[in-house]
């Protein structure tokens, strides 16, 4: 028994010595490294990696194939000579909701007969609410002029800056109507880049396009655009002065009223009238006068001079 105990003791001493040797040979970093918790352990090679979900493109509500087919058949009946057939076709298509929009959009193109385009457009206008604007944007086909023109009007009606980039692209369209419409829309959104466009329009085609120019001006109302127009107002050319006053009507801040009022003393009657019109917009929020007679203009200018103290 004493021999066995001695043997076990020697074996334990040898094992302890081997452990100490191995510890001395092991790098310090390995000795000191903390144990990883279960949450820190990297997944095994065979483990499944989590895939990042891609953002889904906006899409129209799903519509059964049979309903799409029926809608296609009904489109031609929108221009039927029989009023009842037109009414039923319209009601049937609308009953399918926004999901039928792709069917109508496919038939709404430059090669389509004008009468059919005129019948399809109000349906699209009713079905495509602001909620489906992003889906319509994905459907952009720039070569399809009638579709692009429709989209321009639709996005403009939403009054949403998310379509700013779309408008900027539309502003470069070869079709002048689309290009101009996009710049007007950008002005309504407050895009400062549109001021150059408005200056050019007010200078060249004011009488022809003022009905389109005036509603676009309030979007740019502010110090920056006002300062630019007051600078233009200082130019020597009468054309530049008139352009500035016409735009200041809707863009000018209240601080600019005093500067504008000095033009009520101008020797040029047309400058006086445009100064009055600018003040009407800035001070009273009213539309500019249309075609004042010489006699009326004298009285109007006189009243404004008294009012502004100039």
VEXLUMKE-417068 format. One record per residue (C-alpha): residue in one letter; residue number from 0; x, y, z. Coordinates in Angstrom, 3 decimals. Layout:
BEGIN
ATOM  aa    i         X         Y         Z
ATOM   A  NUM         X         Y         Z
...
***
This chain:
BEGIN
ATOM  aa    i         X         Y         Z
ATOM   X    0     0.000     0.000     0.000
ATOM   X    1     2.858     2.387     0.890
ATOM   X    2     4.392     1.675    -2.553
ATOM   X    3     1.131     2.522    -4.361
ATOM   X    4     0.753     5.838    -2.485
ATOM   X    5     4.317     6.788    -3.340
ATOM   X    6     3.683     5.995    -7.040
ATOM   X    7     0.517     8.165    -7.156
ATOM   X    8     2.290    11.064    -5.427
ATOM   X    9     5.154    10.986    -7.963
ATOM   X   10     2.636    10.868   -10.878
ATOM   X   11     0.787    13.943    -9.549
ATOM   X   12     4.025    15.882    -9.136
ATOM   X   13     5.043    15.066   -12.722
ATOM   X   14     1.605    16.161   -14.074
ATOM   X   15     1.816    19.479   -12.147
ATOM   X   16     5.285    20.116   -13.567
ATOM   X   17     4.044    19.513   -17.149
ATOM   X   18     1.162    21.991   -16.659
ATOM   X   19     3.561    24.686   -15.476
ATOM   X   20     5.811    24.147   -18.517
ATOM   X   21     2.859    24.430   -20.923
ATOM   X   22     1.612    27.615   -19.185
ATOM   X   23     5.043    29.191   -19.520
ATOM   X   24     5.147    28.383   -23.267
ATOM   X   25     1.625    29.753   -23.944
ATOM   X   26     1.504    33.438   -25.259
ATOM   X   27     0.356    36.029   -22.716
ATOM   X   28    -2.465    37.171   -24.996
ATOM   X   29    -3.901    33.701   -25.007
ATOM   X   30    -3.667    33.427   -21.240
ATOM   X   31    -5.295    36.791   -20.605
ATOM   X   32    -7.973    36.605   -23.327
ATOM   X   33   -11.445    36.667   -21.748
ATOM   X   34   -13.831    33.926   -22.547
ATOM   X   35   -16.456    34.817   -25.102
ATOM   X   36   -20.027    34.777   -23.975
ATOM   X   37   -22.557    32.789   -25.918
ATOM   X   38   -23.800    36.013   -27.533
ATOM   X   39   -20.260    36.857   -28.766
ATOM   X   40   -19.507    33.509   -30.314
ATOM   X   41   -19.357    33.834   -34.095
ATOM   X   42   -21.774    31.688   -36.039
ATOM   X   43   -20.529    28.444   -37.475
ATOM   X   44   -19.728    28.243   -41.169
ATOM   X   45   -22.789    26.186   -41.766
ATOM   X   46   -25.039    28.707   -39.994
ATOM   X   47   -27.578    30.789   -41.975
ATOM   X   48   -26.712    34.448   -42.569
ATOM   X   49   -29.440    37.048   -42.147
ATOM   X   50   -30.170    38.694   -45.485
ATOM   X   51   -30.881    42.430   -45.567
ATOM   X   52   -34.269    43.034   -47.079
ATOM   X   53   -34.323    45.177   -50.201
ATOM   X   54   -36.812    48.014   -50.293
ATOM   X   55   -39.732    46.970   -52.449
ATOM   X   56   -40.674    49.163   -55.375
ATOM   X   57   -44.096    50.764   -55.017
ATOM   X   58   -46.731    48.828   -56.925
ATOM   X   59   -50.387    49.009   -57.859
ATOM   X   60   -52.938    46.920   -55.977
ATOM   X   61   -53.276    43.443   -57.453
ATOM   X   62   -56.105    42.868   -59.895
ATOM   X   63   -57.319    39.518   -61.211
ATOM   X   64   -56.465    38.711   -64.809
ATOM   X   65   -60.147    38.343   -65.682
ATOM   X   66   -60.870    41.887   -64.468
ATOM   X   67   -57.897    43.276   -66.384
ATOM   X   68   -59.225    41.592   -69.505
ATOM   X   69   -62.711    43.003   -68.941
ATOM   X   70   -61.271    46.484   -68.397
ATOM   X   71   -59.382    46.292   -71.707
ATOM   X   72   -62.608    45.357   -73.476
ATOM   X   73   -64.480    48.235   -71.823
ATOM   X   74   -61.958    50.923   -72.821
ATOM   X   75   -63.222    51.193   -76.386
ATOM   X   76   -66.784    51.547   -75.094
ATOM   X   77   -65.756    54.769   -73.342
ATOM   X   78   -66.238    56.501   -76.696
ATOM   X   79   -69.337    54.575   -77.770
ATOM   X   80   -71.999    56.537   -79.596
ATOM   X   81   -74.493    55.240   -77.043
ATOM   X   82   -74.434    57.270   -73.803
ATOM   X   83   -75.598    54.313   -71.721
ATOM   X   84   -72.745    52.124   -72.953
ATOM   X   85   -70.252    54.867   -72.127
ATOM   X   86   -71.712    55.253   -68.646
ATOM   X   87   -71.629    51.508   -67.905
ATOM   X   88   -68.091    51.108   -69.234
ATOM   X   89   -66.868    53.961   -67.080
ATOM   X   90   -68.613    52.634   -63.969
ATOM   X   91   -67.268    49.116   -64.528
ATOM   X   92   -63.670    50.268   -64.909
ATOM   X   93   -63.854    52.507   -61.850
ATOM   X   94   -65.331    49.680   -59.791
ATOM   X   95   -61.992    47.844   -60.035
ATOM   X   96   -60.226    50.629   -58.131
ATOM   X   97   -56.597    51.778   -58.510
ATOM   X   98   -55.510    48.271   -59.509
ATOM   X   99   -56.908    48.926   -62.981
ATOM   X  100   -54.640    51.946   -63.506
ATOM   X  101   -51.909    49.983   -65.380
ATOM   X  102   -54.500    48.869   -67.943
ATOM   X  103   -55.572    52.464   -68.538
ATOM   X  104   -51.991    53.753   -68.596
ATOM   X  105   -51.093    51.201   -71.266
ATOM   X  106   -53.841    52.645   -73.481
ATOM   X  107   -52.922    56.265   -72.723
ATOM   X  108   -50.219    57.173   -75.227
ATOM   X  109   -49.404    59.503   -78.105
ATOM   X  110   -50.632    57.109   -80.803
ATOM   X  111   -54.039    56.701   -79.191
ATOM   X  112   -57.034    58.505   -80.672
ATOM   X  113   -57.636    61.884   -79.072
ATOM   X  114   -61.239    61.044   -78.181
ATOM   X  115   -60.164    57.919   -76.292
ATOM   X  116   -57.363    59.755   -74.510
ATOM   X  117   -59.875    62.381   -73.426
ATOM   X  118   -62.088    59.617   -72.014
ATOM   X  119   -59.259    57.790   -70.213
ATOM   X  120   -57.660    60.821   -68.564
ATOM   X  121   -60.481    61.662   -66.103
ATOM   X  122   -60.576    58.009   -65.022
ATOM   X  123   -56.849    58.051   -64.277
ATOM   X  124   -57.249    61.350   -62.487
ATOM   X  125   -59.948    59.906   -60.236
ATOM   X  126   -58.199    56.588   -59.535
ATOM   X  127   -54.682    57.903   -58.874
ATOM   X  128   -54.807    59.708   -55.548
ATOM   X  129   -51.776    61.060   -53.659
ATOM   X  130   -51.277    57.646   -52.082
ATOM   X  131   -50.396    56.175   -55.486
ATOM   X  132   -48.163    59.029   -56.638
ATOM   X  133   -44.948    57.053   -56.013
ATOM   X  134   -46.296    54.150   -58.083
ATOM   X  135   -47.163    56.502   -60.934
ATOM   X  136   -43.650    57.976   -60.771
ATOM   X  137   -42.162    54.523   -61.369
ATOM   X  138   -44.350    54.325   -64.495
ATOM   X  139   -42.595    57.342   -66.094
ATOM   X  140   -42.093    57.010   -69.852
ATOM   X  141   -40.510    60.264   -70.988
ATOM   X  142   -41.070    59.635   -74.703
ATOM   X  143   -44.811    59.293   -74.066
ATOM   X  144   -45.686    63.009   -74.157
ATOM   X  145   -49.360    62.730   -73.180
ATOM   X  146   -48.534    60.497   -70.220
ATOM   X  147   -45.728    62.791   -69.054
ATOM   X  148   -48.057    65.789   -69.349
ATOM   X  149   -50.662    63.976   -67.254
ATOM   X  150   -48.086    63.017   -64.627
ATOM   X  151   -46.863    66.601   -64.484
ATOM   X  152   -50.332    67.889   -63.671
ATOM   X  153   -50.947    65.111   -61.182
ATOM   X  154   -47.693    65.562   -59.263
ATOM   X  155   -48.166    69.332   -59.268
ATOM   X  156   -51.590    68.891   -57.664
ATOM   X  157   -50.028    66.854   -54.825
ATOM   X  158   -47.902    69.849   -53.730
ATOM   X  159   -45.186    67.490   -52.472
ATOM   X  160   -41.426    68.137   -52.565
ATOM   X  161   -40.738    64.435   -53.031
ATOM   X  162   -41.344    65.030   -56.767
ATOM   X  163   -38.728    67.800   -56.982
ATOM   X  164   -36.215    65.595   -58.829
ATOM   X  165   -38.911    64.417   -61.227
ATOM   X  166   -39.828    68.041   -62.003
ATOM   X  167   -36.168    68.947   -62.548
ATOM   X  168   -35.894    66.165   -65.095
ATOM   X  169   -39.189    67.180   -66.724
ATOM   X  170   -37.895    70.763   -66.960
ATOM   X  171   -35.331    69.466   -69.493
ATOM   X  172   -38.004    67.822   -71.654
ATOM   X  173   -37.970    68.682   -75.360
ATOM   X  174   -41.679    69.448   -75.214
ATOM   X  175   -41.966    73.147   -74.310
ATOM   X  176   -45.309    72.766   -72.559
ATOM   X  177   -43.923    70.058   -70.272
ATOM   X  178   -40.702    71.971   -69.630
ATOM   X  179   -42.544    75.191   -68.729
ATOM   X  180   -45.076    73.329   -66.596
ATOM   X  181   -42.262    71.678   -64.633
ATOM   X  182   -40.614    75.055   -63.921
ATOM   X  183   -43.915    76.498   -62.714
ATOM   X  184   -44.363    73.469   -60.456
ATOM   X  185   -40.828    73.919   -59.082
ATOM   X  186   -41.573    77.578   -58.351
ATOM   X  187   -44.686    76.591   -56.402
ATOM   X  188   -42.503    74.230   -54.370
ATOM   X  189   -40.105    77.093   -53.595
ATOM   X  190   -37.233    75.878   -55.782
ATOM   X  191   -34.939    78.919   -56.160
ATOM   X  192   -33.587    77.652   -59.492
ATOM   X  193   -36.973    78.512   -61.033
ATOM   X  194   -36.501    82.280   -60.503
ATOM   X  195   -34.437    82.635   -63.683
ATOM   X  196   -37.239    80.950   -65.616
ATOM   X  197   -39.857    83.299   -64.142
ATOM   X  198   -37.732    86.364   -64.894
ATOM   X  199   -37.432    85.281   -68.515
ATOM   X  200   -41.170    84.643   -68.785
ATOM   X  201   -42.125    87.946   -67.135
ATOM   X  202   -39.748    89.785   -69.463
ATOM   X  203   -40.807    88.173   -72.737
ATOM   X  204   -44.374    86.875   -72.433
ATOM   X  205   -45.953    88.648   -69.442
ATOM   X  206   -49.258    89.566   -71.075
ATOM   X  207   -49.636    86.108   -72.561
ATOM   X  208   -48.611    84.035   -69.520
ATOM   X  209   -49.236    86.145   -66.424
ATOM   X  210   -52.201    83.926   -65.540
ATOM   X  211   -49.677    81.089   -65.129
ATOM   X  212   -46.867    83.167   -63.650
ATOM   X  213   -48.777    84.878   -60.821
ATOM   X  214   -49.971    81.699   -58.988
ATOM   X  215   -46.397    80.350   -59.003
ATOM   X  216   -44.845    83.384   -57.284
ATOM   X  217   -45.820    82.868   -53.585
ATOM   X  218   -43.735    79.699   -53.413
ATOM   X  219   -40.590    81.815   -53.819
ATOM   X  220   -41.635    84.583   -51.450
ATOM   X  221   -38.730    85.405   -49.168
ATOM   X  222   -35.627    87.481   -48.558
ATOM   X  223   -33.337    85.759   -51.069
ATOM   X  224   -35.626    86.046   -54.118
ATOM   X  225   -36.705    89.556   -53.080
ATOM   X  226   -33.071    90.724   -52.900
ATOM   X  227   -32.459    89.357   -56.388
ATOM   X  228   -35.475    91.212   -57.794
ATOM   X  229   -34.636    94.473   -56.014
ATOM   X  230   -31.218    94.245   -57.642
ATOM   X  231   -32.905    93.804   -61.030
ATOM   X  232   -35.118    96.772   -60.226
ATOM   X  233   -31.992    98.962   -60.053
ATOM   X  234   -31.055    98.183   -63.674
ATOM   X  235   -31.301   101.019   -66.158
ATOM   X  236   -33.449    99.225   -68.717
ATOM   X  237   -37.172    99.824   -68.358
ATOM   X  238   -37.781    96.193   -69.330
ATOM   X  239   -35.775    94.961   -66.332
ATOM   X  240   -37.556    97.303   -63.930
ATOM   X  241   -40.985    96.204   -65.145
ATOM   X  242   -39.983    92.544   -64.876
ATOM   X  243   -38.821    92.996   -61.279
ATOM   X  244   -41.972    94.841   -60.199
ATOM   X  245   -44.255    92.257   -61.798
ATOM   X  246   -42.573    89.428   -59.899
ATOM   X  247   -42.260    91.350   -56.646
ATOM   X  248   -46.067    91.398   -56.574
ATOM   X  249   -46.062    87.791   -55.362
ATOM   X  250   -42.466    87.296   -54.201
ATOM   X  251   -41.624    90.539   -52.407
ATOM   X  252   -41.462    90.732   -48.622
ATOM   X  253   -43.051    93.546   -46.618
ATOM   X  254   -39.613    95.106   -46.108
ATOM   X  255   -39.370    95.713   -49.858
ATOM   X  256   -42.533    97.862   -49.966
ATOM   X  257   -40.679   101.057   -49.104
ATOM   X  258   -38.191   100.593   -51.942
ATOM   X  259   -40.967    99.819   -54.410
ATOM   X  260   -43.004   102.848   -53.271
ATOM   X  261   -40.292   105.214   -54.557
ATOM   X  262   -41.278   104.201   -58.091
ATOM   X  263   -44.689   105.805   -57.570
ATOM   X  264   -42.851   109.062   -58.333
ATOM   X  265   -41.421   107.763   -61.604
ATOM   X  266   -41.778   109.866   -64.752
ATOM   X  267   -42.884   106.738   -66.634
ATOM   X  268   -46.586   106.006   -66.073
ATOM   X  269   -46.214   102.284   -66.789
ATOM   X  270   -43.613   102.028   -63.988
ATOM   X  271   -46.004   103.766   -61.602
ATOM   X  272   -48.775   101.304   -62.431
ATOM   X  273   -46.516    98.268   -61.979
ATOM   X  274   -45.307    99.722   -58.663
ATOM   X  275   -48.963    99.970   -57.579
ATOM   X  276   -49.560    96.371   -58.667
ATOM   X  277   -46.524    95.161   -56.739
ATOM   X  278   -47.709    96.971   -53.609
ATOM   X  279   -51.218    95.560   -54.006
ATOM   X  280   -49.740    92.063   -53.779
ATOM   X  281   -47.285    92.749   -50.961
ATOM   X  282   -49.381    95.015   -48.739
ATOM   X  283   -52.977    93.942   -49.476
ATOM   X  284   -52.556    90.460   -50.941
ATOM   X  285   -54.664    91.472   -53.958
ATOM   X  286   -54.294    90.735   -57.650
ATOM   X  287   -52.694    93.336   -59.930
ATOM   X  288   -54.924    95.767   -61.828
ATOM   X  289   -55.892    94.837   -65.358
ATOM   X  290   -55.649    97.522   -68.060
ATOM   X  291   -56.040   100.728   -66.077
ATOM   X  292   -56.969   103.771   -68.154
ATOM   X  293   -54.657   106.794   -67.942
ATOM   X  294   -57.237   108.662   -65.854
ATOM   X  295   -57.766   105.737   -63.462
ATOM   X  296   -54.047   105.137   -63.115
ATOM   X  297   -53.492   108.766   -62.058
ATOM   X  298   -56.068   108.426   -59.256
ATOM   X  299   -54.802   105.027   -58.131
ATOM   X  300   -51.178   106.174   -58.005
ATOM   X  301   -52.177   109.279   -56.069
ATOM   X  302   -53.948   107.193   -53.404
ATOM   X  303   -50.970   104.870   -53.010
ATOM   X  304   -48.532   107.781   -52.728
ATOM   X  305   -50.600   109.164   -49.857
ATOM   X  306   -50.833   105.759   -48.280
ATOM   X  307   -47.096   105.033   -48.518
ATOM   X  308   -46.055   108.590   -47.645
ATOM   X  309   -43.948   109.264   -50.730
***
